[in-house]
Amino acid sequence: MFKNSILLFTCCLTILVSCTDDREISQSGNLVPQTVVEDLNLPSITINGAKLHAQAFGPADSTLVIVLHGGPGANFKYMLNCISLADKGYRVVFYDQIGSGLSQRFPRSYYLNFGEAAVEKVFYDELTGVINYYKKQPDQKVVLLTQSWGSMLGTGYAAKYPDKVDGLILAEPGGLKWPDIIEYITKSRSFNVWSEELNDATYQDQFITGKTDDHAILDYKLAILSASNTIVGDIQSTLGPNSIYYKSVRNGAVIASVMLEIGEKYQSDFSSGISQFQKNVIFFYSSNNTAYPDSWAQKISAIFPQKEVVKVNGVGHSGMFDQLETWRTITEPKVIKYLNSL
C-alpha cells in the first residue's frame, strides 16, 4: 500500500510540476488551500493568540454543541451535517483546531516547548477559549460532539474539567490510554501513517523540498499518503444541502506528527480522571470499521461510569456524521434524544 502511495505521489508531482507555469509550489494557495492567516475572507476567531477557522450556527444563547473533529490535524468539514442541529434550536460551533484544517500553523518547536503539558496547554486551553468565546450566559449548557481524535480530546477535557461540560458525545475514539492508541493506529491504517514512513515521506527531500516547517508541502504530502484507507470503511462524504460549506479542505501534517511524538514520549492517557465525570455519555461506533469490532468498542467505552453504547450499521469510521442518510435517520435522532435528556 505504501509503495502504491509513493507511485501515486510521484505521478501527482509530475502533473503538478507541469502545470504550475513557473509558480512556486510552496507559494501560498498554489499547493493547498490558504489558511485564515493568508485568506482574510475566511471566518475566524482568535483564541490564545492563534487564529482559528471557525463557524457557528443557531441561536447564540441556546445549548452550545462544540464539534471536535478528528486527526490530530484533520478539519471540521466532514462533520458539517451536524449543522442541522441548529435548525432544532442548538448553537452548533465548528472550528479547525490549531495547526489543522484552515487554522493558523505554528512550527514544531512551538508544541514541543510545552513538553508533557502540550495537550493541556495547546488543546484543552484552546477548547476552553472556544467555549468562553461562544458562551453568552453563565448557565448555558455545553456539549462536546466528537469523533476519533476529537473523542480522545473531548474525553480528556471532560475528565480534567467536569464542571465545564454538560454532555459528551463520542464516536470511535481509537484509544484513550497510550497502548490502546498505538494498537488502534496500527490496526486501522493500510500503512502506519504516524510511523517512520510518515517521517520519511514528510521530512526528507524525497519528492519535493519540504523542510520541517514547510507546512504547505507537508500538508500536501500527508493528503497523498492518507488518500485511501479501506480498513476503517469510510466512503466519500455526502453532505446534502450543507455541501456549499464543504470547500477548501486541508489537513495539518506538523501537528499530526508532533502530537504523536509527544504522546509517545509522555505516554498520554486521556482517560485519567474520567471517573469524576458522572454525567451520561453516548458512545457511537460503526459496523464497517474492521479495526473497531464490538470487543474494542466495549473495551474503550468501559471506562465511562454512565454511558449508552450505540452501534451504527452500514457505515465506517466517519460515516456516522458524513453520510447524510445515516446522520438523518440514525445519528441525529440519537443525538437529539441525548441532548434533550440533559
C-alpha positions in Angstrom: 0.0 0.0 0.0 2.8 2.4 0.9 4.6 1.7 -2.4 1.3 2.4 -4.3 1.1 5.7 -2.4 4.6 6.6 -3.4 3.8 5.9 -7.1 0.6 7.9 -6.8 2.5 10.8 -5.2 5.2 10.7 -8.0 2.5 10.8 -10.7 0.7 13.7 -9.0 4.0 15.6 -8.6 4.7 15.2 -12.3 1.4 16.6 -13.2 1.8 19.4 -10.6 5.2 20.5 -11.9 4.0 20.5 -15.5 1.0 22.7 -14.6 2.5 25.4 -12.3 3.7 27.8 -15.1 6.8 28.7 -13.1 4.8 29.2 -9.9 6.5 28.1 -6.7 4.7 25.1 -5.2 5.3 26.4 -1.7 3.7 29.8 -2.5 0.5 30.5 -0.7 -2.5 28.8 -2.3 -0.7 27.0 -5.1 -0.4 23.6 -3.5 -3.1 23.5 -0.7 -5.8 26.0 0.3 -4.8 29.1 2.3 -5.3 29.3 6.0 -7.1 32.1 7.8 -3.9 33.9 8.2 -3.4 34.1 4.4 -7.1 34.4 3.3 -8.7 37.1 5.5 -12.2 36.4 3.9 -12.4 33.1 5.8 -14.4 33.2 9.0 -12.2 33.1 12.0 -11.7 33.7 15.7 -8.6 34.3 17.7 -8.0 32.1 20.8 -4.9 32.3 22.9 -3.0 34.1 20.2 -3.9 31.6 17.5 -6.2 32.4 14.6 -8.7 29.6 14.1 -11.1 28.9 11.2 -14.5 28.8 12.9 -18.2 29.0 12.1 -21.2 28.9 14.4 -24.9 28.3 13.6 -28.1 28.5 15.5 -29.4 30.7 18.4 -26.5 32.3 20.2 -27.9 31.8 23.7 -29.0 28.1 23.4 -27.2 24.9 24.4 -23.7 25.0 22.9 -22.7 22.0 20.8 -19.0 22.2 20.2 -17.8 19.9 17.4 -14.4 18.4 17.8 -13.0 16.9 14.6 -10.6 14.0 14.2 -6.8 14.0 13.5 -4.8 15.4 15.1 -4.6 17.6 12.0 -7.9 17.0 10.2 -10.7 19.6 9.8 -14.3 20.1 10.6 -15.7 19.9 7.0 -16.7 16.3 7.2 -18.8 17.0 10.3 -21.0 19.6 8.6 -24.1 17.5 8.5 -24.3 18.5 12.2 -25.4 22.0 11.1 -28.9 20.5 11.1 -28.9 20.7 14.9 -29.0 24.5 14.6 -32.5 24.1 13.0 -33.5 22.2 16.1 -32.6 25.2 18.3 -29.0 24.4 19.3 -25.9 26.6 18.9 -23.5 24.5 16.8 -19.9 25.5 16.8 -17.3 24.2 14.3 -13.6 25.1 14.5 -10.4 23.7 13.0 -8.0 23.0 15.8 -4.7 24.8 16.0 -2.4 23.7 13.2 -5.3 21.9 11.5 -7.6 22.5 8.6 -7.5 26.2 7.7 -6.4 27.4 11.1 -3.1 29.0 11.8 0.1 27.0 11.6 3.0 27.0 14.1 6.4 25.4 14.0 7.1 22.1 15.6 9.1 23.8 18.3 6.1 25.7 19.5 4.4 22.5 20.5 7.5 20.7 21.7 8.3 23.5 24.1 5.2 22.6 26.2 6.7 19.2 26.9 4.4 16.9 28.9 1.8 19.7 29.2 1.3 20.1 25.4 -2.1 18.5 25.3 -3.3 20.7 28.1 -1.7 23.9 27.0 -2.4 23.6 23.3 -5.7 21.7 23.0 -7.5 22.0 26.4 -6.8 25.7 26.8 -7.9 26.2 23.2 -11.2 24.4 23.8 -11.7 26.5 27.0 -11.1 29.6 24.9 -13.6 28.5 22.2 -16.3 27.7 24.9 -15.7 31.1 26.5 -15.9 32.9 23.2 -19.3 31.5 22.3 -20.9 31.1 25.7 -23.2 34.0 26.3 -24.9 33.0 29.6 -23.4 31.6 32.8 -25.9 28.8 32.8 -25.7 28.0 29.1 -25.1 24.2 28.7 -22.0 23.0 26.8 -22.0 19.6 25.0 -19.0 18.2 23.1 -19.8 16.4 19.9 -16.7 14.5 18.9 -15.2 12.0 16.5 -12.0 9.9 16.5 -9.1 12.1 17.9 -11.8 14.6 18.8 -13.3 12.0 21.1 -10.0 11.4 22.8 -9.6 15.2 23.2 -13.2 15.5 24.5 -12.7 12.7 27.0 -9.5 14.2 28.4 -11.2 17.6 28.7 -14.3 16.3 30.5 -12.0 14.3 32.8 -10.0 17.4 33.7 -12.8 20.0 33.7 -16.0 18.0 34.5 -17.8 21.2 35.6 -17.3 22.8 32.2 -19.0 20.0 30.3 -22.7 19.1 30.5 -22.7 16.4 27.9 -20.3 14.2 25.9 -21.0 12.6 22.6 -18.2 10.3 21.4 -17.7 8.5 18.1 -14.9 5.9 17.9 -12.0 7.3 19.9 -9.3 5.0 18.7 -8.0 4.6 22.2 -7.7 6.6 25.4 -4.7 5.0 27.1 -1.4 5.2 25.1 -1.0 1.4 24.5 -4.6 1.3 23.1 -4.0 4.3 20.9 -1.0 2.7 19.3 -2.7 -0.6 18.9 -5.7 1.1 17.1 -3.4 3.2 14.9 -1.5 0.0 13.8 -4.7 -1.9 13.1 -6.6 1.0 11.3 -4.0 2.0 8.8 -3.0 0.3 5.5 0.4 1.6 6.5 1.2 3.3 9.8 0.7 6.9 8.9 2.4 8.0 12.1 5.4 5.7 11.8 8.8 6.2 10.2 7.1 6.1 6.8 5.4 9.4 7.6 8.7 10.9 8.8 10.5 9.6 5.6 7.8 11.0 3.4 7.2 14.3 5.1 10.6 15.3 6.5 13.1 14.1 3.8 13.6 15.7 0.4 12.5 12.7 -1.5 10.0 14.1 -3.9 9.8 17.8 -3.4 11.6 20.0 -1.0 9.8 20.1 2.3 11.7 21.1 5.4 10.4 20.6 9.0 8.1 23.6 9.0 7.2 23.9 5.3 3.5 23.4 6.1 2.0 23.6 2.7 4.3 20.9 1.2 4.0 18.7 4.2 0.2 19.0 4.4 0.1 18.1 0.7 2.2 15.0 1.2 0.1 13.9 4.2 -3.0 14.2 2.0 -1.5 11.9 -0.6 -0.4 9.3 2.0 -3.8 9.3 3.6 -5.8 9.3 0.4 -7.0 5.7 0.6 -7.8 3.5 3.6 -10.3 0.7 3.2 -9.8 -0.7 6.7 -11.9 1.9 8.5 -14.8 1.6 6.0 -15.1 5.2 5.0 -16.5 6.3 1.7 -17.0 9.7 0.1 -18.8 12.2 2.2 -22.4 13.1 1.4 -23.2 16.5 2.9 -26.5 17.2 1.2 -27.6 20.9 1.2 -24.7 21.7 3.5 -22.2 20.9 0.7 -22.0 24.6 0.0 -19.7 24.9 3.0 -17.6 21.9 2.0 -14.6 23.5 0.3 -11.0 24.3 1.0 -10.3 21.1 2.7 -6.8 20.8 4.2 -5.1 18.7 6.9 -2.1 19.6 9.2 1.0 17.3 8.9 3.1 19.1 11.5 0.6 19.0 14.3 -0.2 15.3 13.4 3.4 14.2 13.7 4.4 16.3 16.6 1.5 15.2 18.8 2.3 11.6 18.2 5.9 12.3 19.2 4.7 14.0 22.4 2.2 11.2 23.1 4.9 8.5 22.6 7.4 10.3 24.8 5.0 11.0 27.7 2.5 8.1 27.3 -0.6 10.3 27.1 -3.7 9.0 28.9 -6.9 10.7 28.0 -8.9 8.6 30.4 -7.1 9.8 33.6 -9.7 11.3 35.9 -12.8 10.5 33.8 -14.4 8.9 36.9 -15.0 12.5 38.0 -17.4 13.0 35.1 -20.6 11.5 36.4 -22.9 12.6 33.6 -24.2 10.2 31.0 -22.1 9.7 27.8 -23.3 8.5 24.4 -20.7 6.4 22.6 -21.1 5.6 18.9 -19.2 3.1 16.8 -19.6 1.7 13.3 -20.1 -1.7 11.8 -17.8 -1.2 8.8 -14.6 -0.2 10.6 -12.8 -3.6 10.8 -10.4 -2.1 13.3 -13.3 -1.3 15.7 -15.1 -4.6 16.4 -17.7 -5.0 19.2 -14.9 -6.1 21.6 -12.9 -3.0 21.0 -15.9 -0.7 21.5 -16.7 -2.5 24.8 -13.1 -2.1 25.9 -12.7 1.6 25.1 -16.2 2.6 26.4 -15.8 0.6 29.7 -14.1 3.5 31.5 -17.1 5.7 31.4 -19.2 5.4 34.6 -22.5 6.1 32.8 -23.0 5.6 29.0 -25.1 4.4 26.2 -23.2 2.5 23.5 -24.7 2.6 20.0 -23.5 0.6 17.0 -24.3 2.3 13.7 -24.7 -0.2 10.9 -23.7 0.3 7.3 -21.0 2.9 7.7 -17.4 3.3 8.7 -15.3 5.5 10.9 -16.6 8.9 9.9 -19.8 7.7 8.3 -21.9 8.4 11.4 -21.6 12.1 10.5 -20.5 12.5 6.9 -23.1 10.1 5.4 -26.2 12.3 5.1 -28.9 9.5 5.3 -27.2 7.8 8.2 -26.9 11.2 10.0 -30.6 12.0 9.4 -32.0 8.6 10.3 -29.7 7.2 13.0 -27.1 9.5 14.5 -29.0 12.8 14.7 -32.2 11.3 16.3 -29.9 9.7 18.9 -28.0 12.9 19.4 -31.2 15.0 19.8 -32.7 12.5 22.3 -29.5 12.7 24.3 -29.4 16.5 24.2 -33.0 16.6 25.4 -32.1 14.4 28.3 -29.5 16.8 29.7 
